[in-house]
Amino acid sequence: MTAHSTPLKSWVRSRRRVNTIELKIMALRYDLDGAVEAGQHGLAWWSAQELFTFAVELSLIESGVESPSMEDPVERVCGALDSLHRVNPELAEAAWELWLRPQPSQEEMGRALDETLAFIEQRLGLPWVLSRQQAVLRWAASTSALRAVAKHLGMAASEDWYVGASDAPDLDWYSEIVATLEAESHR
């Protein structure tokens, strides 16, 4: 690698974190929708809270604000909301209020989930999070771009990178994902 590729390595590192968060958001969209459909209100609430935390992190990163990456869920939300407070105290206060609410009753669950999703869409500026299909497409496009740059830099040779099936030479993995989503939407 040359000295000119150093900024690209930083970009790849940052985009890898964004891509990981987008993957988590995509999975949580499925968890949330499945839990609501199954009447599993505790799982729905947990999924919404996790979705909210990752959306705050993603919003910060996309705004150029680094927040600490932590594994512990409580530390992660505290770190993300503290970072948000440094750049937008009013938004952070509203986010804290939303996140600290106790789990609502079954009767209030729908309204509480709608409020959480509205905050993500309107206040955090992430409307694509409201759709499973859009979340999948967002993650897939992000992975495609990240993989192309990483491959160019010689960083995408590890087993951690998705590789499409060799028996589908006409489609790359991204096209396979889009085709699957289109087929799913016609069911």
Disulfide bonds with the S-S distance in Angstrom:
none
